[in-house]
Amino acid sequence: MKPRSLMFTLFGEYIQHYDGEIWVGSLVQLMNRFGISESSVRGAIFRMVKQNYLKTRKVKNKSYYSLTDEGKRNVIDGVHRVYTSRNFMWDKKWRILTYSFPEEKRELRNQIRKELNWLGFGLISNSTWINPNPVEKQVKNLIHTYELEDNVTFLTSSEIVSPSTEKIINKGWDLKRISKQYNFFIDSYIDKLEKLREKAFNDQLTNELCFIERTSLVHEFRKFLFEDPGFPIDLQPSYWSGTKAYELFGEIHQLLALPAVRFFDSTFKGPPDQEITPNRHQAINPFPSAYS
């Protein structure tokens, strides 16, 4: 695991539910469970502060870290997408975005491409991106954050006359490749689920082991956020395995959730000048009501 990526997972899975601020010593202890050294943790923190993802404050000669607004935007949106059910119907609207950047803004253009990919947009022609999901709020935030009013046109359409919906989807996304990646996940974690169930039956699932397994599971599943556009169910092809992978993810997560949070709870230290009010219920069960 890369330290920065793991830190995002920890903030999204646990720390945000504990008022969002954590002592650096606790971070070191938690990340050490994944073979990451203290120097690597501190190096990752330093880079994330410089990149405006983390901010620090000192209390009695100890350093405490929390997410900046930019960090929260990335983490909270990612958490929401990880735990959002894929079983929703399309509203029959396409969100279409085009942009034009002068050459001196090439780096900004590349960053916007990454952001659009993260939001599930597909590139169907030069500088033209499309998305069937209701992402108007996220796109408005993107335009505001990067001050893109003069560079971007964003509109919706209830119909694309040509080409067909199937051809548009094939142009914008490689769903067969993504579905194969989901199949790899399923093949790996079907066996993992049975082994974990056996350990649970034999009372061999310690809090620490559950923390490691749950965090690793979420860390692995988060990778699909950079690949899967999160299509409505009526746009998913017949071979699509993303829904099955999500259900498997939910089963394993719920098996591990309570002891994993117990371990985090025992390791976490927040600032002494604030009374922490952890939302343990949300940390244990971040899924929608179907998994409650």
C-alpha positions, 0 to 999 in steps of 0.5 A: 500500500502507498502511504498517502492512499492508505491515509485517505482510506483511514480518514474516510473509514474511521477518522472522519467519524471521530471528529476528523482529527488524529494524533500523529502517533496514532497514525503511525501505529495504525499504518505500521499494521500494514508494514509502513514505517514511521519515516514513510508515514511522516514523509507522506504527511509532509507531502499531503500538507504541501498538497493542501490535503492535510493541515496540522496543529500543535497541542502541548508539543504534539502534532494533530492532523485533519483534512483540509477542505480540499482533502474532505472533498476528495475523501468524503466523495470517495466514501459516498461512492464506495458505499452507494448502491448500484441499483438505481434507475437512469433518469434518461438524461445525459450530462455533457461537458466541453472545455477549451484551455489555452496551451499555457493552462495545459496542467490545469486541463490535465487536472480537470481530465482526472477530476472528470474521470473521477466523477465517472465521465467518459471522453467521447471526442476531443474535449467532450465528456459525457455522463448519465449520472446526476453529477450537476452539484459535483460539476458546479463545485468543480467549476467553482473550485478551479474557476472554470467559468470561461473554459467550460460549457456544461449542459444536459440532454434528454436524447442523443440522436446519433450515435446509439446509446450503446455506441456512446457507452462503448466510446466513452468507457471500456466496461468489459475491461472493468467487469473483468477487474471486478471478476478478479476481485470476486475470485479473490474475495469469495475464498477470503469470505469463507476463510473469515467466516470459518475464523469467526466461527472458531472465535479466531477473528481478533479486533486487530485482524479485523481492522487489517482485513477491513481496511485492506478490503476497502483500500482494494475496492476504492481502486474501482472508483477510478475505473467504474463510472457507476452506471444506472442499472438499466445501462449496465450490460448483461455481462456486468459483474460490478453489482455482484462485487459490491454485494460481496464487498458488503458481506465481508465488510459487515463481518469485520466492521464491529471488531475493526472499529473496536481496534481503531477505537483502542488506538485512536488519540485525538487532541486533548483540548477537544471533547471527541464525540465519535459516531461509532454507528456510522463507522461500523455501518456506512452502508445504505439501509439495505445493509443496516 
